[in-house]
Amino acid sequence: MPIHRYRLKLMLPILILVLFLISGCARNSYVNVNYRLPLSSNVLEGKSVFLQVKDLRSDTAVFSETAKTNFEYFTGLFSLKVENQASERRLMGAYDLQALFREAFEQRLKTMGITIADTHSPSIPDFTITLNRFLIDLKGRQWIADVSYDASLTTDNQLIARESVSGSAERLKLVGKRDAEKIIGAIFTETINKLDITRLFEEARI
């Protein structure tokens, strides 16, 4: 891939985010998500996967009817910041829900030494995240987050390892959307880091 095209690919999510910040900063057009990485381990250094995320939610709404009144201008985009164990944060860009999970999992896999392949290949296992539920609800003065997904490793379209992950959290609503964003960041971090990727590779024997 030419260098200028590679740089454009890296910058595109941030450029999209800047445009949305300019056009909708006075409104709740996007949701801030802070993802905190676990400690780097490089325990799976030398492994490679093709990473993909599928959205199979039966209800594709991010916010319930009561919750979305606080996000009436929400465009479906999330502003992602990735934080390491030294509390250093990087603004990654603007993503829809599928891309949000893909970017976060890419960052986590890399901390384990795993290489993310650019294209699908029969010689490289598919690491697939299937979203089953991602819903933010508001009951009274309480924000409630509910997330679940399946993670699987496949080779030649044959399932070789699988794990299901789910999580929920609650937080008191005080002022504005900040408390909702905090609970989203918390449940997002918890459920992504909860997946035992090492065990998944051990079960797959790859």
C-alpha positions, 0 to 999 in steps of 0.5 A: 500500500502506498505511504500516502494512502496508508497515512490517509487510512490512519487519519480518516477516523480522526478527520471524521471526528473533527468534522462532527465535533465542528458541526455538532459540538453544541448538540449530543451528536456523538458519544464519548467512550474511554477504553482502558487497556489491560497491561501489555503482556506479549504472551501471544507474540507471533500469532496472527489473526484476521479480525472482524466484528459482526452486528447480530443484535435483534434490537439495533438501538443503542439507547432505550426510549427513555434514554435517547431523550438525552441523546436526541441528536445522536448520529450513531458515532462514538468518539473513542479514546484509548487509555493505557496503564500509565493513564495516557490517552490517545484519541483514535477517532469516530466510529459506528458501533461495529468499528468501535468494537473492532478498533478496541479489540485491535488495540487489545490484541496488539498488547498481547503481541498478536498481529492483525492481518489486513486481508483474509487468508486461509492460513490465518485464523479468523477472530470474530466478535459477534455483537448480541446486545448493546443497550443503554437504558434509563430507569428513573435516575439510574443509567443501566448498561447491558452488553453481550457478545460472542468471540470465536476463532475459526479456520477454513470456516470451521469453529475451533474455539468460542467464548461468550461474554456479557456484562451490565452496570448501573450509575446514578444520573446527575447532570447531562450525558456525562454519567451515561458516557462514564457507564458506557466507557466502564462497561465497554472496558469491562466486557472487552477485557473480560474475554480470556483471549489466551484461553481461546488460543489454547482451546484452538491449539494454534 
